[in-house]
Amino acid sequence: MKLLSLLTSITAFVSTVTSQVTFQNSSGTILRVDNGSYAPNGPVEEVHYYYNQWPIGLATASDSRVFVCYTRGTYDYTLGVTVNQTAEVPYPSQALNLPVSQLNTTFNGIMFGSSNATAFISVQALYITSATASRPETLWVLDTGRPTVMDAQAAPSMPYAQPGGPKLVAININNNTIYQTYTLPASVHYPDSYMNDLRFDLRGTADVPFSTGSGVAYINDSSNEGRNGFIIIDLGTGDSWRRLTLDPSVLRTPNNVPSYQGFPFYLKQVGMPITWQPEGLDGIQLSSDGKTMYYSPLTSDYMYSVPTYNLLVRPQDPLAELAAHNNVSNLGQRGGQANGFEGDSNGLVYMSMPEQNSINIYNPATLQAELYVRDPRIIWADSMSVGPDGYIYYNINQLPYQSSWNNGTKDLREYPGAILRSKLPGNGTKATALYVV
């Protein structure tokens, strides 16, 4: 009887304690458990699955089309559009995606990417700007001109860029035709540069200082080998220049060891010593008024900003570079390392956080980072795009498990990749104020 009474008492105690626990998992423990999820604005939804090529960038259009891109080695195409929940096709056509056999060439034993300025070589990023009185709704395509080549030992190599290959291409998505291409001189895009992401301010000269009235493009150079910094293009003249090259705020944090899914990460490439992730300037996002550029390197816990005025001053001003360096602001830590950025109509800056399987927000009103969404399925959100429906869409590509980061072993990623989406807070929508002319 005493044993029965004791067991009854213990059962009653456990029942009482369990009833007070609001954060537990299916194992039935009475301890608080991190279930890896946070989605106060609604559930994370699965939109699309990738089964043939691992994605990098995406952009959502007003007609709900989703454009996607893939960096090349051996993929059949580098720019595509989704056609159903499990398939994509080349965009605008297969013919405009350069064949794999033509992606690179060799001069005196040194590999170079193609100089083809009319077809896509290796697209890293996409962005869509809304239609204006002078410009159609446009898919902007950022082609690095630098495909990845694998040698016989499965060691990755990236050919140097040739002028003509690295380019910014504007596509009218109403008729799926290219209407403008911007190439870059070797003095702006170095042979070892790597363009990573892009943002736009399409307003006139009254709002965009030193521009010629057709707006500007801001591009980041995140090269593992080269000189990180910003590239700016005047969309009216095609003139381009660099700014903040090798500023400490755009450089990788030395000897940095992040953790992905709990595992400390070191870069392990075939034929090379074990080292650290070398990528610098990665995420970029304009403020809602276009006056501030937010940015950070991949391997840094810190968020930075600089007035766009300092990026826009032409290089003919002998003090332009000094002034830009002097006006960089360190906004403090934001809860971990961040990959891609995006923004919404409320002025919030969304940051992909690969160490936490999450997306954080930097709120300029509170000057603080906030958790936006967290989910075990978010294994490296590589690109984000606000859609026409008040959701933010993001690619999941399991990047830390790719073979080129893991000694060239079998690709450790598991298909399918995915596009997920989450509802924006505060009735947020796509930010379009900078596209009004």
C-alpha positions as a printed NumPy array, in Angstrom:
array([[  0.   ,   0.   ,   0.   ],
       [  2.827,   2.384,   0.856],
       [  4.441,   1.734,  -2.545],
       [  1.119,   2.282,  -4.328],
       [  0.566,   5.492,  -2.373],
       [  4.08 ,   6.705,  -3.271],
       [  3.581,   5.965,  -6.973],
       [  0.22 ,   7.765,  -6.891],
       [  1.862,  10.812,  -5.309],
       [  4.681,  10.874,  -7.897],
       [  2.173,  10.546, -10.743],
       [  0.131,  13.421,  -9.347],
       [  3.282,  15.569,  -8.994],
       [  4.443,  14.878, -12.553],
       [  0.942,  15.612, -13.848],
       [  0.904,  18.945, -12.007],
       [  4.347,  19.963, -13.265],
       [  3.627,  18.851, -16.825],
       [  0.466,  20.928, -16.909],
       [  2.591,  23.999, -16.183],
       [  5.083,  23.333, -18.995],
       [  4.264,  25.163, -22.228],
       [  7.439,  24.483, -24.21 ],
       [  8.123,  20.781, -24.64 ],
       [  8.584,  18.194, -27.346],
       [  7.026,  14.839, -28.181],
       [  9.394,  12.935, -25.895],
       [  7.234,  13.927, -22.938],
       [ 10.07 ,  15.419, -20.897],
       [  9.11 ,  17.914, -18.223],
       [ 12.17 ,  20.02 , -19.146],
       [ 11.968,  22.991, -21.41 ],
       [ 13.06 ,  21.968, -24.918],
       [ 14.165,  24.038, -27.887],
       [ 12.005,  22.793, -30.736],
       [ 13.865,  24.951, -33.246],
       [ 10.774,  26.829, -34.435],
       [  9.5  ,  30.393, -34.202],
       [  6.871,  31.819, -36.548],
       [  4.634,  34.397, -34.855],
       [  3.232,  35.702, -38.152],
       [  2.002,  32.336, -39.378],
       [  3.503,  29.006, -40.388],
       [  6.482,  28.613, -42.687],
       [  5.064,  27.346, -45.975],
       [  6.713,  25.13 , -48.602],
       [  6.222,  26.649, -52.043],
       [  8.564,  24.898, -54.464],
       [ 10.954,  21.933, -54.55 ],
       [ 14.227,  21.678, -56.485],
       [ 15.174,  18.221, -57.751],
       [ 17.753,  18.823, -60.495],
       [ 19.858,  21.912, -59.714],
       [ 20.724,  23.596, -56.415],
       [ 19.567,  27.229, -56.433],
       [ 21.278,  30.451, -55.384],
       [ 19.071,  33.473, -56.155],
       [ 15.37 ,  34.092, -56.673],
       [ 13.022,  36.967, -57.439],
       [  9.22 ,  37.116, -57.362],
       [  7.241,  39.104, -59.917],
       [  3.908,  40.919, -59.66 ],
       [  2.238,  38.149, -61.697],
       [  3.494,  35.598, -59.111],
       [  6.156,  34.091, -61.353],
       [  9.282,  33.068, -59.46 ],
       [ 12.594,  33.44 , -61.27 ],
       [ 15.569,  31.449, -60.01 ],
       [ 19.277,  31.186, -60.753],
       [ 22.022,  28.646, -60.228],
       [ 25.784,  29.188, -60.3  ],
       [ 27.456,  27.022, -62.958],
       [ 29.684,  24.325, -63.224],
       [ 27.899,  21.615, -65.071],
       [ 24.264,  22.7  , -64.864],
       [ 22.427,  22.921, -68.181],
       [ 21.263,  26.455, -67.502],
       [ 21.949,  29.24 , -65.026],
       [ 18.719,  31.288, -65.217],
       [ 15.257,  29.761, -64.982],
       [ 11.651,  30.219, -63.965],
       [  9.454,  27.859, -61.979],
       [  6.619,  26.261, -63.958],
       [  5.032,  24.134, -61.239],
       [  5.809,  23.014, -57.7  ],
       [  8.652,  20.686, -58.738],
       [ 10.095,  21.972, -62.014],
       [ 11.852,  24.932, -63.591],
       [ 12.772,  25.703, -67.206],
       [ 15.502,  27.89 , -68.745],
       [ 14.685,  31.588, -68.997],
       [ 14.205,  33.521, -71.222],
       [ 15.337,  30.544, -73.352],
       [ 17.893,  27.761, -73.411],
       [ 19.725,  29.643, -76.181],
       [ 20.426,  32.581, -73.856],
       [ 22.028,  30.235, -71.294],
       [ 25.538,  29.649, -72.635],
       [ 26.318,  25.937, -73.194],
       [ 28.59 ,  24.328, -70.604],
       [ 31.243,  23.732, -73.273],
       [ 31.545,  27.495, -73.821],
       [ 31.701,  28.691, -70.208],
       [ 35.469,  29.091, -70.   ],
       [ 38.649,  29.17 , -72.034],
       [ 42.393,  28.941, -71.411],
       [ 45.189,  31.368, -72.299],
       [ 48.778,  30.243, -71.71 ],
       [ 47.586,  27.683, -69.182],
       [ 45.441,  30.155, -67.222],
       [ 41.66 ,  29.676, -67.176],
       [ 39.311,  32.556, -67.884],
       [ 35.539,  32.722, -67.95 ],
       [ 33.801,  33.481, -71.219],
       [ 33.741,  37.058, -72.502],
       [ 30.278,  36.519, -74.011],
       [ 28.202,  39.623, -73.238],
       [ 24.998,  38.375, -74.877],
       [ 24.373,  35.051, -73.092],
       [ 24.352,  34.043, -69.431],
       [ 27.451,  32.357, -68.022],
       [ 26.939,  31.957, -64.254],
       [ 24.171,  33.981, -62.622],
       [ 24.554,  34.696, -58.909],
       [ 21.673,  37.046, -58.082],
       [ 18.328,  38.358, -59.315],
       [ 16.223,  41.382, -58.434],
       [ 12.895,  42.718, -59.702],
       [ 11.971,  46.393, -59.856],
       [  8.375,  47.473, -60.35 ],
       [  7.124,  49.091, -63.539],
       [  7.442,  52.868, -63.769],
       [  6.392,  55.434, -66.353],
       [  9.764,  55.042, -68.072],
       [ 10.72 ,  51.436, -67.359],
       [  8.831,  48.1  , -67.512],
       [  8.744,  45.669, -64.618],
       [ 12.292,  44.413, -64.868],
       [ 14.162,  41.282, -63.896],
       [ 17.743,  42.335, -63.224],
       [ 20.235,  39.514, -63.74 ],
       [ 23.712,  39.617, -62.2  ],
       [ 26.095,  37.395, -64.164],
       [ 29.485,  36.872, -62.493],
       [ 31.125,  35.573, -65.668],
       [ 33.004,  33.105, -63.442],
       [ 31.765,  29.491, -63.55 ],
       [ 33.182,  26.864, -61.197],
       [ 35.352,  24.255, -62.893],
       [ 36.251,  20.926, -61.255],
       [ 39.556,  19.261, -62.116],
       [ 40.212,  15.528, -62.305],
       [ 40.731,  15.391, -58.537],
       [ 37.368,  17.135, -57.919],
       [ 39.154,  20.288, -56.751],
       [ 37.075,  23.402, -57.511],
       [ 38.611,  26.235, -59.49 ],
       [ 37.058,  29.499, -60.59 ],
       [ 38.426,  30.992, -63.829],
       [ 39.334,  34.668, -63.872],
       [ 36.782,  37.042, -65.375],
       [ 37.175,  38.596, -68.805],
       [ 35.548,  41.938, -69.7  ],
       [ 32.159,  41.214, -71.242],
       [ 31.455,  38.145, -69.118],
       [ 30.585,  39.903, -65.82 ],
       [ 27.471,  41.923, -66.552],
       [ 24.168,  43.324, -65.352],
       [ 21.259,  42.476, -67.658],
       [ 17.769,  44.006, -67.671],
       [ 14.89 ,  41.819, -68.899],
       [ 11.389,  43.107, -69.628],
       [  9.328,  40.353, -68.025],
       [  6.205,  41.42 , -69.927],
       [  7.678,  40.181, -73.213],
       [ 10.658,  38.189, -71.839],
       [ 13.264,  40.128, -73.808],
       [ 16.566,  41.733, -72.845],
       [ 16.47 ,  45.506, -73.24 ],
       [ 19.734,  46.609, -71.638],
       [ 23.121,  45.112, -70.781],
       [ 25.822,  46.75 , -68.679],
       [ 29.379,  45.429, -68.801],
       [ 32.214,  46.529, -66.551],
       [ 35.798,  47.562, -67.287],
       [ 38.684,  45.655, -65.708],
       [ 39.463,  48.701, -63.565],
       [ 36.079,  48.27 , -61.81 ],
       [ 35.485,  44.531, -62.015],
       [ 38.881,  42.943, -61.433],
       [ 39.74 ,  39.538, -62.91 ],
       [ 39.259,  38.009, -59.433],
       [ 36.143,  40.002, -58.477],
       [ 32.916,  38.16 , -57.722],
       [ 29.628,  40.078, -57.854],
       [ 27.218,  38.72 , -55.254],
       [ 24.057,  40.832, -54.917],
       [ 22.419,  44.017, -56.17 ],
       [ 19.998,  46.811, -55.239],
       [ 18.5  ,  49.733, -57.15 ],
       [ 17.429,  53.336, -56.788],
       [ 15.642,  54.36 , -59.99 ],
       [ 14.648,  57.87 , -58.966],
       [ 15.823,  61.044, -60.677],
       [ 18.73 ,  63.357, -60.003],
       [ 16.906,  65.237, -57.241],
       [ 16.873,  62.069, -55.126],
       [ 19.989,  60.295, -56.393],
       [ 22.959,  62.678, -56.173],
       [ 25.478,  62.704, -59.024],
       [ 23.308,  60.413, -61.179],
       [ 22.207,  61.265, -64.716],
       [ 18.517,  60.704, -64.064],
       [ 17.968,  57.016, -64.874],
       [ 18.924,  55.646, -61.493],
       [ 21.8  ,  53.575, -60.167],
       [ 22.626,  49.977, -59.312],
       [ 24.575,  49.022, -56.194],
       [ 26.513,  45.743, -56.41 ],
       [ 28.749,  44.057, -53.855],
       [ 32.053,  42.378, -54.695],
       [ 32.358,  39.461, -52.256],
       [ 35.354,  37.748, -53.875],
       [ 37.117,  35.042, -51.867],
       [ 40.411,  35.891, -53.59 ],
       [ 40.146,  39.564, -54.33 ],
       [ 39.32 ,  43.028, -53.094],
       [ 35.895,  43.296, -51.472],
       [ 33.879,  46.474, -51.876],
       [ 30.973,  48.13 , -53.682],
       [ 30.48 ,  48.597, -57.427],
       [ 28.082,  51.334, -58.535],
       [ 26.631,  51.665, -62.046],
       [ 24.917,  54.773, -63.437],
       [ 22.06 ,  53.214, -65.404],
       [ 21.806,  56.238, -67.697],
       [ 25.371,  56.285, -68.959],
       [ 26.695,  52.866, -67.986],
       [ 29.554,  54.512, -66.097],
       [ 30.756,  52.44 , -63.15 ],
       [ 33.11 ,  52.875, -60.207],
       [ 34.151,  51.261, -56.937],
       [ 33.845,  52.392, -53.344],
       [ 34.948,  51.145, -49.896],
       [ 37.348,  48.649, -51.468],
       [ 39.212,  46.835, -48.662],
       [ 37.559,  48.876, -45.923],
       [ 37.644,  46.754, -42.732],
       [ 33.835,  46.711, -42.688],
       [ 33.641,  44.754, -45.977],
       [ 36.329,  42.188, -45.18 ],
       [ 35.928,  38.718, -43.721],
       [ 36.587,  38.175, -40.031],
       [ 39.899,  36.295, -39.868],
       [ 39.994,  32.725, -38.526],
       [ 36.244,  32.697, -37.972],
       [ 34.592,  29.354, -37.148],
       [ 30.784,  29.363, -37.481],
       [ 28.592,  26.403, -36.537],
       [ 25.98 ,  25.007, -38.903],
       [ 23.404,  22.599, -37.443],
       [ 25.651,  22.46 , -34.383],
       [ 28.829,  21.443, -36.233],
       [ 31.833,  23.821, -36.184],
       [ 32.679,  24.622, -39.787],
       [ 36.103,  24.771, -41.414],
       [ 36.579,  25.122, -45.16 ],
       [ 37.973,  21.876, -46.571],
       [ 38.806,  21.885, -50.279],
       [ 40.644,  19.24 , -52.285],
       [ 44.379,  19.858, -52.482],
       [ 44.243,  22.782, -50.043],
       [ 45.037,  23.096, -46.325],
       [ 42.063,  23.241, -43.969],
       [ 41.193,  26.89 , -43.539],
       [ 38.35 ,  29.315, -42.793],
       [ 35.492,  30.671, -44.903],
       [ 37.086,  33.545, -46.868],
       [ 33.999,  35.358, -48.193],
       [ 33.706,  39.053, -47.408],
       [ 30.951,  41.591, -48.149],
       [ 27.708,  39.654, -48.652],
       [ 24.338,  41.056, -47.547],
       [ 23.295,  44.525, -48.776],
       [ 20.037,  46.449, -48.449],
       [ 18.977,  50.058, -49.081],
       [ 16.973,  51.977, -46.514],
       [ 13.424,  52.861, -47.515],
       [ 14.453,  56.452, -48.324],
       [ 17.511,  55.374, -50.307],
       [ 19.893,  57.381, -48.127],
       [ 21.561,  54.504, -46.292],
       [ 23.159,  51.261, -47.399],
       [ 23.114,  48.47 , -44.794],
       [ 25.647,  45.698, -45.272],
       [ 27.869,  43.062, -43.707],
       [ 30.449,  40.406, -44.588],
       [ 29.345,  36.781, -44.366],
       [ 31.855,  35.948, -41.635],
       [ 30.983,  38.733, -39.214],
       [ 28.524,  39.222, -36.379],
       [ 28.411,  42.953, -37.07 ],
       [ 26.078,  45.111, -39.144],
       [ 27.385,  48.226, -40.899],
       [ 25.963,  51.161, -42.801],
       [ 27.214,  53.982, -44.984],
       [ 25.369,  56.987, -46.504],
       [ 24.628,  56.267, -50.145],
       [ 25.782,  59.823, -50.869],
       [ 29.312,  58.591, -50.193],
       [ 28.866,  55.669, -52.58 ],
       [ 27.486,  57.918, -55.312],
       [ 30.205,  60.585, -55.364],
       [ 32.12 ,  60.112, -58.591],
       [ 35.774,  59.029, -58.431],
       [ 36.852,  62.323, -59.978],
       [ 36.428,  63.796, -56.486],
       [ 39.824,  63.168, -54.836],
       [ 38.221,  62.933, -51.396],
       [ 35.436,  60.516, -52.366],
       [ 37.091,  57.374, -51.014],
       [ 38.363,  59.001, -47.824],
       [ 34.925,  60.445, -47.073],
       [ 33.231,  57.08 , -47.601],
       [ 35.634,  55.312, -45.236],
       [ 35.166,  58.064, -42.638],
       [ 31.382,  57.751, -42.736],
       [ 31.046,  54.002, -42.199],
       [ 28.985,  53.225, -39.084],
       [ 29.216,  50.053, -37.017],
       [ 25.633,  49.294, -35.936],
       [ 26.693,  46.566, -33.527],
       [ 26.112,  42.846, -33.437],
       [ 22.908,  41.323, -34.782],
       [ 22.842,  37.861, -33.191],
       [ 25.202,  35.927, -35.454],
       [ 26.54 ,  35.796, -38.981],
       [ 24.273,  36.732, -41.865],
       [ 24.082,  35.838, -45.521],
       [ 21.588,  37.557, -47.865],
       [ 19.477,  40.641, -47.039],
       [ 16.061,  41.886, -48.158],
       [ 13.788,  44.79 , -47.193],
       [ 10.084,  45.593, -47.011],
       [  7.757,  48.609, -47.121],
       [  8.093,  49.085, -43.35 ],
       [ 11.812,  49.731, -43.669],
       [ 12.803,  46.473, -41.96 ],
       [ 15.99 ,  44.726, -43.054],
       [ 15.694,  40.924, -43.227],
       [ 18.909,  38.948, -42.704],
       [ 19.408,  35.253, -43.406],
       [ 21.11 ,  33.698, -40.356],
       [ 22.614,  30.334, -41.406],
       [ 23.991,  29.468, -37.962],
       [ 20.538,  29.662, -36.34 ],
       [ 18.393,  28.237, -39.197],
       [ 16.563,  31.538, -39.028],
       [ 15.888,  34.94 , -40.513],
       [ 16.446,  37.971, -38.304],
       [ 15.293,  41.553, -38.712],
       [ 17.305,  44.69 , -38.177],
       [ 14.834,  47.374, -37.141],
       [ 16.169,  50.889, -37.854],
       [ 13.499,  52.338, -35.509],
       [ 14.705,  50.396, -32.459],
       [ 18.345,  50.012, -33.581],
       [ 18.11 ,  46.344, -32.608],
       [ 18.093,  42.924, -34.218],
       [ 14.964,  40.814, -33.735],
       [ 14.105,  37.189, -34.517],
       [ 11.618,  36.997, -37.394],
       [ 11.321,  33.294, -38.203],
       [ 13.177,  30.12 , -37.236],
       [ 12.633,  26.619, -38.542],
       [ 14.676,  23.383, -38.822],
       [ 13.975,  23.411, -42.57 ],
       [ 15.861,  26.684, -43.035],
       [ 19.238,  25.114, -43.798],
       [ 20.984,  28.094, -45.407],
       [ 18.458,  30.563, -46.785],
       [ 20.558,  31.864, -49.662],
       [ 18.377,  34.548, -51.207],
       [ 15.154,  36.315, -50.236],
       [ 12.532,  38.197, -52.216],
       [  9.355,  39.947, -51.101],
       [  6.448,  38.847, -53.261],
       [  3.281,  40.664, -54.357],
       [  1.251,  38.838, -51.693],
       [  2.854,  40.153, -48.492],
       [  5.13 ,  37.119, -48.076],
       [  8.894,  36.865, -48.186],
       [ 10.178,  33.967, -50.304],
       [ 13.558,  32.348, -49.685],
       [ 15.686,  29.635, -51.257],
       [ 16.949,  26.735, -49.149],
       [ 20.065,  25.136, -50.643],
       [ 21.973,  23.381, -47.805],
       [ 25.141,  25.176, -48.915],
       [ 27.485,  23.99 , -46.099],
       [ 26.994,  20.407, -47.317],
       [ 28.151,  20.98 , -50.897],
       [ 31.076,  18.813, -51.986],
       [ 33.407,  21.724, -52.76 ],
       [ 33.336,  22.755, -49.078],
       [ 33.835,  19.183, -47.857],
       [ 37.031,  17.845, -49.431],
       [ 35.327,  17.122, -52.731],
       [ 33.506,  14.167, -51.241],
       [ 30.101,  13.094, -52.462],
       [ 27.669,  15.996, -52.343],
       [ 26.21 ,  15.778, -48.855],
       [ 23.13 ,  17.82 , -49.716],
       [ 19.851,  15.959, -49.966],
       [ 17.267,  16.787, -52.615],
       [ 14.89 ,  18.443, -52.694],
       [ 16.021,  21.984, -52.18 ],
       [ 13.136,  24.347, -51.591],
       [ 11.527,  27.734, -51.726],
       [  9.853,  28.584, -48.438],
       [  7.769,  31.623, -47.604],
       [  6.699,  33.504, -44.475],
       [  4.128,  36.227, -43.895],
       [  5.622,  39.68 , -43.394],
       [  4.919,  41.42 , -40.074],
       [  2.946,  44.651, -39.811],
       [  1.181,  44.207, -43.166],
       [  4.508,  44.679, -44.908],
       [  4.711,  44.579, -48.704],
       [  7.359,  44.955, -51.392],
       [  9.325,  48.187, -51.042],
       [  8.758,  50.196, -54.218],
       [  9.381,  53.804, -53.171],
       [ 12.814,  53.869, -54.823],
       [ 11.398,  52.853, -58.222],
       [  9.006,  55.781, -58.6  ],
       [ 10.219,  58.22 , -61.236]])
